[in-house]
Amino acid sequence: MVGLLNYRARGIALLLLGAFLASGVYAGDKCDAHQYFEEGHDVIETWRLVLGTIFFIVVLPFIFFEIPFFPIDTTVAVMIGALFMVGTTVITQEHTYEILGEVENLRTIFLLMGMMLMAQYFERELIINKILKRFLKNNTSMYGYLWRVGLMCFILSALFTNDAVCLIVTPLVLRHWAQQKRQHDELETVLLCIATNSNIGSSMTIFGNPQMALIASVTDSHPYSRLDLLTCLMYIGVPAIIGYFLNLAFLLMHYKYGCMTKSASPPLLGYDSNDPLDFTMGDQQNTFLEESGSVLSNSGRAGAPDRIKETCVDGRERKSKENAGADDVRVCTPSTDTKEEKKNPDAYGPTESLPFHICLCLTMTLVVVLFIASTKEVPFDIGLVPMAGATLIMISDAIINKRNALQTMKRIDWDVLVLFFGFFVWLGAYNHTGIPRWFWMQLGLDHNEMKSFVEIVIMVSFVIVGSNLFSNVPLCILVLAQLDPCKKQLGMVLFLGWVSTVAGNLTLFGSVANLIVAQKSLTTLKFRLTFWAYLKYGFITTLIICILGVLIIYGLLLI
């Protein structure tokens, strides 16, 4: 082992070349390659290399699967991995604080937290509900229904993240579908439409999903590989739009020629067909708002997220009897806020305030405009701008609605932020062992600009497989650590963002958004979207859309 390390001394010396988790290098307009290379000349001890690899492999199963004898969620599993790495001094305590305090890591946290807060206000005001109510038409054909649902998910996921959109939109669409008494054979295709288009649409912006936010944050200080919002729209927006139309054609073929719901998706065991369903859609309080807020993590385990629970917010139980002596049926129904409740600063619910809704939309528009207008001469930090936008919304809410922001802040998904801090330490320590760098070099992907066909095929194949084996956020952290800020590697950054996002459509477990759709179909209509039903549609169609998008991005880079 020591001989191998000595043989690879030059490669390991470049370990910190692009590792934002293992270095504090900031690449400005001038890039001193020699200074950058000299920072990682020490060869790590063999015992640290072995321990780091063991802790990486041991923790992985607890992140992606439910272990009956040790039930912990993804966040706790990652924190345990970080504890092992620091406790056994794979990385030192001082190095741990350096990792957590790096600009790229804090920028990622601020970007996620700011967008989560703004999305939570849009969710509270039921703005997405109102858009859906106006957008979906009654008695439309299956084609009309699919393109409307798909386009809505496609656009909204680019603004509010794919997971949050699936969380809000899925129950709304299913209730509307049931209200219209549409054919049962349509249901599986509608669910696939929500999940796949949300993932594709989220690739268009740097805040559409956590891995895009991570990529944008890490490359923000790279002068030659920077992924800002304008670059993302220019290079990934085109394949995303084409992917939407291509996916629409695949969905229509799926509905017309096969994968019907009866055999592919059996009903939930124990389902009582007499159970009442509340299909209320309107300006009332949303009966399925989450206690924990919007789900933004795209790096969860292969199973329904524990925090996704069907709850009734500000709802009242009413009892009804169809016949004398019949059992009471408890139905969760929304309630209308009274004037006293609206004046309560600690209340949570829609305000129906037009001035506040205008402030919400203007603030979101301003954030997007500043992202696009950001330049080297006049930079607008992608982490601070969303936080500023969220703060402005809180101020507007306090002035216009006399509301305390604490109730909204409680509902954002704080465990996602803790999860990212754990990832930074756990995977930063694993990067420090040099194993990811060594593997990257063996693939022949070190220091290349993704111009040859072989390099692109290897890169795309690695990301597709890795995104479904390790989940897309951990994979992006490991791959971004190999970036050379002194080289033009925009192609690799674009391929990573596009492929890691769209690859989530490959299987049901490829994305948390898919799991949210499957779980919401169970709780809303008692319908099960199975792994095999999803795989039969997603496997081939995702590969086609993914490869076509890579070709389009490659062509745009040549222009």
TIVEX-309452 format. One record per residue (C-alpha): residue in three letters; x, y, z. Coordinates in steps of 0.25 Angstrom, whole numbers, padded with zeros to 4 digits, always signed. Layout:
<rs>
alaXYZ...
</rs>
This chain:
<rs>
met+0000+0000+0000val+0011+0010+0004gly+0018+0007-0010leu+0005+0010-0017leu+0004+0023-0010asn+0018+0027-0013tyr+0016+0023-0028arg+0004+0032-0027ala+0010+0043-0020arg+0009+0053-0031gly-0006+0050-0033ile-0009+0051-0018ala-0001+0064-0017leu-0012+0069-0026leu-0023+0064-0017leu-0027+0078-0013leu-0027+0083-0027gly-0042+0085-0028ala-0046+0080-0014phe-0055+0091-0008leu-0057+0081+0004ala-0042+0080+0006ser-0036+0093+0003gly-0039+0108+0005val-0034+0112-0009tyr-0041+0123-0016ala-0039+0125-0031gly-0039+0139-0035asp-0037+0145-0048lys-0022+0141-0047cys-0020+0127-0045asp-0006+0123-0039ala-0005+0108-0043his+0008+0106-0036gln+0003+0111-0023tyr-0009+0103-0024phe-0002+0090-0026glu+0008+0092-0015glu-0003+0092-0004gly-0005+0077-0004his+0009+0071-0005asp+0008+0062+0008val+0004+0048+0006ile-0007+0043+0016glu-0003+0032+0025thr-0008+0018+0021trp-0016+0016+0034arg-0024+0029+0031leu-0027+0024+0017val-0032+0011+0022leu-0041+0017+0033gly-0046+0027+0023thr-0050+0017+0013ile-0056+0008+0023phe-0065+0019+0030phe-0069+0023+0016ile-0074+0009+0012val-0080+0005+0025val-0089+0018+0026leu-0094+0017+0012pro-0104+0006+0014phe-0111+0014+0026ile-0112+0026+0016phe-0120+0019+0005phe-0127+0008+0012glu-0136+0006+0025ile-0128-0004+0034pro-0138-0010+0043phe-0129-0013+0055phe-0123+0001+0055pro-0134+0011+0050ile-0128+0024+0047asp-0131+0034+0036thr-0121+0040+0026thr-0117+0052+0033val-0113+0044+0046ala-0106+0034+0037val-0097+0045+0031met-0095+0051+0044ile-0090+0038+0049gly-0080+0037+0038ala-0075+0051+0040leu-0073+0047+0055phe-0065+0035+0051met-0056+0043+0042val-0053+0053+0052gly-0053+0044+0064thr-0042+0035+0058thr-0034+0048+0053val-0036+0044+0038ile-0037+0059+0038thr-0033+0068+0050gln-0043+0076+0058glu-0037+0089+0052his-0038+0084+0038thr-0053+0081+0041tyr-0056+0095+0045glu-0048+0100+0033ile-0057+0091+0024leu-0070+0096+0030gly-0065+0111+0029glu-0061+0110+0015val-0068+0121+0006glu-0074+0110-0004asn-0080+0102+0007leu-0086+0114+0014arg-0091+0120+0000thr-0098+0106-0002ile-0105+0107+0011phe-0110+0121+0010leu-0115+0119-0004leu-0123+0107+0000met-0128+0114+0013gly-0132+0126+0005met-0140+0119-0006met-0146+0110+0005leu-0151+0122+0013met-0157+0129+0000ala-0163+0116-0005gln-0170+0114+0009tyr-0177+0128+0008phe-0182+0124-0006glu-0187+0111+0000arg-0194+0118+0012glu-0201+0127+0003leu-0206+0116-0006ile-0201+0123-0019ile-0198+0110-0026asn-0212+0104-0022lys-0218+0116-0029ile-0209+0115-0041leu-0213+0100-0043lys-0228+0103-0041arg-0227+0113-0052phe-0218+0105-0061leu-0225+0091-0061lys-0237+0091-0069asn-0249+0082-0068asn-0253+0071-0077thr-0240+0071-0085ser-0233+0060-0093met-0222+0052-0088tyr-0212+0060-0096gly-0218+0073-0091tyr-0217+0068-0077leu-0203+0063-0078trp-0197+0076-0085arg-0204+0085-0074val-0199+0077-0062gly-0185+0074-0068leu-0183+0089-0072met-0187+0094-0058cys-0178+0084-0051phe-0167+0088-0061ile-0168+0103-0059leu-0170+0103-0044ser-0159+0093-0041ala-0149+0102-0047leu-0154+0113-0037phe-0157+0105-0024thr-0149+0092-0025asn-0154+0079-0031asp-0157+0073-0017ala-0165+0085-0012val-0173+0085-0025cys-0176+0070-0024leu-0180+0071-0009ile-0190+0082-0012val-0195+0079-0026thr-0197+0064-0026pro-0209+0064-0016leu-0215+0076-0023val-0215+0069-0037leu-0220+0056-0031arg-0232+0062-0025his-0235+0070-0037trp-0233+0057-0045ala-0243+0050-0036gln-0253+0061-0036gln-0253+0060-0051lys-0256+0045-0050arg-0245+0042-0061gln-0242+0028-0065his-0234+0020-0055asp-0224+0016-0066glu-0219+0030-0067leu-0214+0031-0052glu-0200+0024-0054thr-0197+0033-0066val-0201+0045-0058leu-0192+0042-0046leu-0180+0039-0056cys-0183+0052-0062ile-0182+0060-0049ala-0169+0053-0045thr-0161+0053-0058asn-0165+0067-0062ser-0162+0073-0048asn-0148+0067-0049ile-0145+0071-0063gly-0150+0085-0060ser-0142+0087-0048ser-0129+0086-0056met-0132+0099-0063thr-0128+0108-0051ile-0117+0108-0041phe-0127+0107-0030gly-0136+0096-0036asn-0131+0085-0027pro-0120+0084-0017gln-0109+0078-0026met-0111+0090-0036ala-0109+0099-0024leu-0097+0092-0019ile-0090+0092-0033ala-0093+0107-0034ser-0088+0110-0021val-0075+0102-0023thr-0072+0108-0037asp-0076+0122-0033ser-0061+0125-0030his-0056+0118-0042pro-0053+0128-0054tyr-0054+0118-0065ser-0064+0108-0060arg-0074+0117-0053leu-0089+0112-0054asp-0098+0124-0052leu-0112+0126-0055leu-0110+0132-0069thr-0100+0121-0073cys-0110+0110-0067leu-0122+0116-0075met-0113+0117-0088tyr-0107+0103-0088ile-0117+0094-0080gly-0130+0102-0082val-0130+0097-0097pro-0129+0082-0094ala-0138+0083-0083ile-0149+0089-0092ile-0147+0079-0102gly-0147+0068-0092tyr-0160+0073-0087phe-0167+0071-0101leu-0160+0058-0103asn-0164+0053-0089leu-0179+0058-0093ala-0178+0049-0105phe-0173+0037-0097leu-0184+0039-0087leu-0195+0039-0097met-0188+0026-0103his-0188+0020-0089tyr-0203+0023-0087lys-0207+0018-0101tyr-0199+0005-0102gly-0196-0001-0089cys-0192-0001-0074met-0207+0000-0070thr-0209+0002-0055lys-0217-0010-0051ser-0206-0020-0053ala-0194-0010-0051ser-0199-0003-0038pro-0207-0012-0029pro-0216-0004-0019leu-0212-0002-0005leu-0214-0014+0004gly-0225-0011+0014tyr-0231+0000+0006asp-0246+0003+0009ser-0253+0007-0003asn-0263+0014+0005asp-0253+0023+0012pro-0257+0038+0009leu-0248+0047+0001asp-0247+0062+0002phe-0246+0068-0011thr-0247+0082-0007met-0239+0091-0016gly-0240+0106-0014asp-0235+0118-0006gln-0237+0110+0007gln-0225+0106+0016asn-0218+0094+0009thr-0221+0082+0017phe-0208+0075+0013leu-0198+0086+0017glu-0186+0079+0024glu-0183+0082+0038ser-0168+0082+0034gly-0169+0090+0022ser-0164+0088+0008val-0155+0076+0005leu-0143+0080-0002ser-0133+0069+0000asn-0130+0061-0012ser-0121+0052-0005gly-0130+0043+0003arg-0130+0028+0005ala-0137+0019-0004gly-0151+0019+0003ala-0162+0029+0006pro-0157+0041+0014asp-0160+0040+0029arg-0164+0055+0030ile-0174+0054+0019lys-0187+0053+0027glu-0201+0056+0023thr-0206+0067+0033cys-0217+0076+0035val-0213+0090+0037asp-0224+0099+0045gly-0234+0088+0041arg-0246+0084+0049glu-0252+0070+0050arg-0266+0069+0046lys-0275+0057+0048ser-0285+0052+0039lys-0295+0040+0039glu-0301+0035+0026asn-0311+0026+0033ala-0316+0025+0047gly-0307+0017+0056ala-0296+0017+0046asp-0282+0019+0051asp-0276+0033+0052val-0267+0037+0040arg-0256+0046+0044val-0253+0055+0032cys-0242+0066+0032thr-0247+0079+0026pro-0241+0092+0024ser-0246+0104+0033thr-0247+0118+0029asp-0238+0128+0037thr-0246+0137+0046lys-0242+0152+0047glu-0236+0150+0060glu-0228+0138+0055lys-0223+0147+0043lys-0219+0158+0053asn-0211+0148+0062pro-0196+0150+0060asp-0194+0135+0062ala-0204+0130+0053tyr-0200+0122+0041gly-0209+0122+0028pro-0212+0129+0016thr-0215+0144+0018glu-0222+0147+0005ser-0214+0160+0004leu-0212+0165-0010pro-0201+0175-0006phe-0194+0164+0001his-0195+0155-0011ile-0190+0166-0020cys-0178+0167-0011leu-0175+0152-0012cys-0175+0152-0027leu-0167+0165-0028thr-0157+0159-0018met-0155+0146-0025thr-0154+0154-0039leu-0143+0163-0033val-0135+0151-0028val-0136+0144-0042val-0132+0157-0049leu-0120+0159-0039phe-0115+0145-0042ile-0116+0148-0057ala-0109+0162-0056ser-0098+0157-0047thr-0084+0160-0053lys-0070+0160-0049glu-0070+0175-0048val-0083+0176-0041pro-0085+0162-0034phe-0097+0158-0027asp-0094+0146-0018ile-0103+0134-0020gly-0104+0131-0005leu-0106+0145+0000val-0117+0149-0010pro-0127+0139-0007met-0125+0142+0008ala-0127+0157+0005gly-0140+0153-0002ala-0145+0144+0009thr-0142+0156+0019leu-0150+0166+0010ile-0162+0156+0010met-0161+0155+0025ile-0161+0170+0027ser-0173+0172+0017asp-0181+0161+0024ala-0179+0168+0038ile-0183+0182+0032ile-0195+0177+0023asn-0200+0165+0031lys-0195+0168+0045arg-0189+0153+0045asn-0177+0148+0052ala-0167+0141+0043leu-0165+0130+0054gln-0176+0121+0050thr-0171+0121+0035met-0157+0118+0039lys-0161+0107+0048arg-0167+0100+0035ile-0155+0100+0026asp-0147+0087+0026trp-0136+0090+0035asp-0131+0075+0035val-0127+0078+0020leu-0117+0088+0025val-0111+0079+0036leu-0110+0068+0025phe-0102+0077+0016phe-0092+0081+0028gly-0091+0066+0031phe-0088+0063+0016phe-0077+0074+0016val-0070+0067+0027trp-0072+0053+0024leu-0069+0054+0009gly-0058+0064+0011ala-0051+0054+0020tyr-0052+0043+0009asn-0047+0053-0001his-0035+0055+0008thr-0031+0041+0007gly-0029+0042-0008ile-0037+0031-0012pro-0047+0039-0020arg-0036+0046-0027trp-0029+0033-0030phe-0041+0027-0036trp-0044+0040-0044met-0030+0039-0050gln-0032+0024-0054leu-0044+0028-0062gly-0035+0038-0069leu-0044+0049-0066asp-0034+0058-0058his-0031+0072-0064asn-0039+0069-0077glu-0048+0079-0084met-0059+0068-0088lys-0056+0070-0103ser-0054+0056-0107phe-0065+0046-0109val-0058+0035-0100glu-0057+0045-0089ile-0071+0050-0090val-0077+0035-0090ile-0069+0031-0078met-0073+0044-0070val-0088+0042-0074ser-0088+0027-0071phe-0081+0030-0057val-0091+0041-0053ile-0103+0033-0057val-0099+0020-0050gly-0093+0028-0038ser-0106+0037-0036asn-0114+0024-0035leu-0104+0017-0026phe-0099+0028-0017ser-0110+0038-0019asn-0107+0051-0027val-0103+0061-0016pro-0092+0052-0010leu-0087+0049-0024cys-0087+0064-0028ile-0079+0067-0016leu-0068+0056-0019val-0068+0060-0034leu-0067+0075-0031ala-0055+0072-0022gln-0047+0068-0035leu-0050+0082-0042asp-0037+0090-0046pro-0041+0104-0044cys-0029+0108-0053lys-0035+0101-0066lys-0047+0102-0074gln-0056+0091-0070leu-0070+0097-0072gly-0073+0085-0080met-0071+0076-0069val-0079+0085-0060leu-0091+0086-0069phe-0091+0071-0072leu-0091+0068-0057gly-0102+0077-0054trp-0111+0072-0066val-0108+0057-0064ser-0109+0056-0049thr-0122+0063-0049val-0129+0056-0061ala-0123+0042-0056gly-0132+0044-0044asn-0143+0039-0054leu-0137+0026-0056thr-0143+0019-0045leu-0153+0022-0034phe-0142+0023-0024gly-0133+0032-0033ser-0139+0045-0027val-0147+0049-0014ala-0157+0056-0023asn-0161+0042-0029leu-0163+0036-0015ile-0171+0048-0011val-0180+0046-0023ala-0182+0031-0019gln-0184+0034-0005lys-0195+0045-0008ser-0202+0036-0017leu-0204+0026-0006thr-0209+0036+0004thr-0218+0043-0005leu-0224+0033-0014lys-0219+0020-0008phe-0212+0017-0021arg-0198+0010-0021leu-0187+0014-0031thr-0178+0002-0031phe-0163+0002-0034trp-0165-0007-0046ala-0176+0001-0052tyr-0167+0013-0051leu-0155+0006-0056lys-0162+0001-0069tyr-0165+0015-0073gly-0153+0023-0067phe-0141+0014-0071ile-0141+0015-0086thr-0148+0029-0087thr-0138+0035-0077leu-0126+0030-0084ile-0131+0036-0097ile-0134+0049-0092cys-0121+0050-0084ile-0112+0046-0096leu-0120+0056-0105gly-0117+0067-0095val-0103+0064-0094leu-0102+0065-0109ile-0109+0078-0109ile-0100+0084-0098tyr-0088+0079-0106gly-0093+0086-0118leu-0095+0099-0111leu-0081+0099-0105leu-0076+0098-0119ile-0083+0110-0124
</rs>
